[in-house]
Amino acid sequence: MRFLSDNTASACPEMLAAMAAANSGRVPAYGADEWTSRLDRCFSEFFGTEVRAFVVTTGTAANALSLATLSPPYGAIFAHEEAHIVTDECGAPGFYTGGAQLVMLPGEHGRISPERLRAALAAHPVSLHTVQAAVLSLTQATEAGTAYRRGDLTELAEAAHARGMKVHMDGTRLANVIAFLDCHPGDITWRSGVDVLSFGATKNGALAAEAVVFFDRSLVKDFELQRKRAGHLLSKSRYAAIQLLAYIEGGLWLRNAQRTNRLAQRIAAAARGALLHPVEANELFLHLGSDGRQRLRAQGFEFEDWGAEARGDARFVVSWDQPEEDVQALCAALERL
């Protein structure tokens, strides 16, 4: 019974069917095909504003190439200390930007507060001798499985823009947050001040298909060159593009996210006082103790130990194709604990 990561899930059948339907004939390469050409219109309708959208195959590529477009080599990228770009991307942001530094900020439940950001920017010197404040990167949902609300996002973006910075959002689980908040996709992106979005789909049913979405379209040319130079311009991009079209136009993004959120809430109700963070997407962080973790593993549950070994914490992630019986069994096991 596997709750290790939503990366362990299968590919959504509807997306595989869409790929098969596009798998005939010879079509123009490098994004000139009819499916890739439809992405701008599809994402513009989805977000309610005119955008440019580009396919890449991994979330790390989406994040690192976005940041390389937004920050010079001498830039500073402000992010939460537990953000994926800080802890899980093997230095890719620094590599692709050519040297930009990450400035890590603390924050409860994985979120940076507007007050914390304003204080950090006020303390960051403006000097020839220091890295220059360039980007604010926010993760939605956060690495603690929580959601930024529109009000805080707007305040954070306003503080960054006032300093001349750009705002990037790592939206690897954006669908789960939209489903949780029951809001329009534009409300927690461009209407809140986000300039560039890494739009995740792989964790929610796609097969190596992510997108970089530009709300600030003036940045596009530089991104296109960054993507080509980095080796992420797909020659047969139709296979990634058709997945994203099916994902959005077919409503798969919402259907899958709503299901994982619902199952995560069932587990949260069973876990009760063991929860370390509010459950606002499809991840749960629990304090189980070493004995509790061992007991669950002995019953066949797979999950990640989280944080220092002595703390006895664990992370459980619900996938879009998680069997209902797995969730039912985990709830019963947690209640016994």
N, C-alpha and C positions, 0 to 999 in steps of 0.2 A: 504494500500500500504506500505509494510513493508521493510524498509531499515535499520533495527536495527543491523543485524549481518549476516554474511554468515553461522553462526551456525544454523540459523533458516531454512535453506534450506532443501529440501527433499533429500533422497538418490537417486543417479543416477540409472536409471532402468537397465543399463547394468551391474552394480555392483550387484544389487539385483538378476539379472538373473544368474550371475556367482556363487553367493552364493547358489542359488537353485540347480544349476547343480552339485555343490560339496556336496549337502546335501543328500547323499545316502551311505549306507554301513557303516561298521566300519573300521576306519583307525587308524594308530598309533597316540598317543596323544603327547602333549607337544612339537610340532614342528617337529616331525619325519614323518609327512605326506608328500605326494608328492608335494603339493602346497607350503607349507612353505619351503621345501627343494629347490624349484626353485627360491626363492627370491634372493639369492646371485647372481645367474647367471643373473636374470632379471635386478637387480640394477647395476650390473657390466657393462652390455651392455648399459644401460641407461646413466651411467656416463662416460663410456669409460675407466674404470680402474677396477682392481679387488677390490671388497669390501666385507664386511660382513654386512648383513642387518637383523634386528630383529623387529618383530611386537610388538606394544603396542597399547592401546586403546585410549589414550588421549595425547594431546600435552604437558600437564603439566608433565605427566609421562616421555615422551620422553626427555623433557628438564632436569627435575630434575635427572633422572637416568643417563643421559649423563654427567651432571656436577658432580654427585657423583663419576663417574668413572674417571673423569679428575682432580678433586681437592681433596686434603686431608682435614680433618676437620679444619686444621689451615690455609687453603688456602684463597686467595682473588680472587674473580671472577669479572673482569672488564666488565661493560656493560653500555649501554646508560641509562640515568636516567628515561626514559619512556619505557624501554624494558619490555616485558611481564613478564619476570622472576622477575622483580623488582616490578611491579605494580599490577599484576593480578594472581599470583600463590600462594597467602596465605602463603608465607614463605617456599614453597616446596623445593626450592634449598638448603636453610639452613637446613631443616629437613633431607633431604636425604643425604646431604654431612656430616651430623653430626656436623655442626657448621661453615662451610665456610661463609665468609662475602662477601656481594656484595659491590663493589666500583663503585659508580654511576658517570658517566661522562656526561656533557652536550654536545649538538651538534645540529646544525641547521637541521631542517626538519627530525629529528629522527636519524640522522647519526652521528657516531663518526668520526672525521677527524683523519688521521694519525698523524698530528701534535699534536692534543689534547692527543692522546694516548701516544705518545712518551714523552710528558711533564709530564703526570700523572705517567708513569713508572719511569721517572727520579726522581720524587718527592717522590715516594713510598720507604720508607726505607727498607734496607736489614738488618734485625736485629733479634736477638733471641726474642725480645719483641713484634714483630709485626706479623700480618698475612702475609703469603708468597704469592707473586704474582703467580697464578697458571693457570688461564684460562682467555681468552678473549672470550666473548659471543657476537655474532652479530646477529641481527634480519633481515631477508630477506624475504619479504618486511618489512620495518621498521614499528614501531607503528604509524608513520605519513603517511604511505602508499607510501613511497619512496623506491628507489632501490639503493643499493650499486653497483658501477661499478667495473669491474675487477681490474683496476689500484689501486683504493683505498683499495680494499680488499687485494691485494697482499702486499701493504705497511703496512697495519694493521697487517697482519699475520707475516710478516718479523719482525716487531717490537716486537710482542709477542714471537715469536720463539727465537729471540735473547736473551730474558730474561728467556728462558727455559720454557715458558708457552705453553699450548695447545690452539687450536682455535676451539670453538664450534659455530655452526650456528643454530639458530632457524629458520627453513625454513617452518613455518606453511603456508605461501603463496608463497613458492618458485616458483611454477608453473606460477604464475602471473608475477613474475619478469623475468623468462626465456622468457615468451611470449613477455613481454614489450621490453626487450633488444634484442630479436631475436638472442639468443646465444645458444651455446651448454651447456647442464647441467653441464658439467665438468669445463667450463670456470669460473664460479662464485662459485665453490666449491673447489674441491681438487687442481685444477690447480692454484687457488688463495691462497692455503695454509690452507684450512679448514681440520681439523683432524676428526671431528665427526659432523654429521648433524642430526638434528631432522627434518625428512621429513614429511610434512603435506599433508594429503589427505582429511580429514573430512570436512574442509571448502570448498573443491572444488568438493564435490559429494560423498564421501565415508560415510560409516556408522560405526563410531567408529573404524577407521583403520588408524594408523600412523606407522611410521617406524623410527628406529634409524640406521643410516648408518655409518659404520666405514671405513674411508679411511686409517686410521692408524690401521691396523688389530692386532697390538700387544696389543691393549687395550681390546680385545674382552672378554677374560676369566673373567676379573674382572667385566665387564658389565653383563655377564650372571649370575654371582653370585649376583650382586646387584639387578638385575631384579627379580630373584627368591625370594630373601629375602624380597623385597618390595611388593610381592604379585602380580606382573605383568606378570608372566609366564602363558600364556593362555593354558589351557588343550586342547581346541578345536581351535587351532590357524588357522586351515584351513579356517575358515570363514572370518578372517581378511586378511589372506594371499591372498586368491583368489580375494578379492577386489583390493588389491594393484597390483596384476598381471594384472587384467582387466584394471585398471587405467593406467598403464604404457604401456603394450603391445597393448592395444586397442586404445591408443592415446587420451583417455578421459581427461587426465591431461591437454593437450594442447588445445583441443577443448573447454573445459569448461573455462579455463583461458582466452583464446582469446575472448570468448564471454563476460565474465564479464569485461575485460579490455575495450573492444569496447563500452559497455554500459556506463561504468564509464567515458570514454572520451566524450560521448554525453552529460552527465550531467555536466561535467566540462566546456564544451563550453557554456552551458546555464548559469552556475553560474558566469562565467567571473571573475570580480573583487572581488567576495566573497571568493575565494579560499585562504586557509591559507598555503597550501603546494602544490608542484607539484603533479599531479595525475599520478602515475606510476604503479599502480596495480588496485585493485577494491575498494579502500576506498577513500572517499572524505571528507575533513574537511573544513567547511564553516563558515564564520562570517555572521550571520543572524540578530543578535540582538534579544532581547526578543520578540519584536513584530513580527519579521519575523518568529521566531520559532512557535509562537502561531498561526499565519495565516496558516502556512503549516500544523500544526496538525489539525486545524479546517477543512482542506480539506481532511483529512484522511491519511496523511503521518506519518509513524512511523520511528523515528530515535533517536539517543542518544544525549543528551546534553553533551557537551565536555568541560572539564576544569571548571574554576570558573563560578558560575552562572551569575555573573555580566558581564562576557565577551560576553555572547550571542552567543557562538560557538556551532557547531553541527557536528556530524559524520554521514555519510551515507555510507552504505556498500552494494555493488551489489552482489547478490548471483548468482550461476551458473544457477539456474532455474528462475531467475527474469523475470516476464512477461514483454514483450516489452511495453505493454500499461502503466505499472507502470512507466517506465522510461520516456515515452513520456509525461505522465501527470506531472511528477516531473519537467521535463525540462520546460514545459509551465508555471508551477507555479513559478519556479525560475525566469524566464524571466519577469513575472508580478511583482515580488518583485523588 
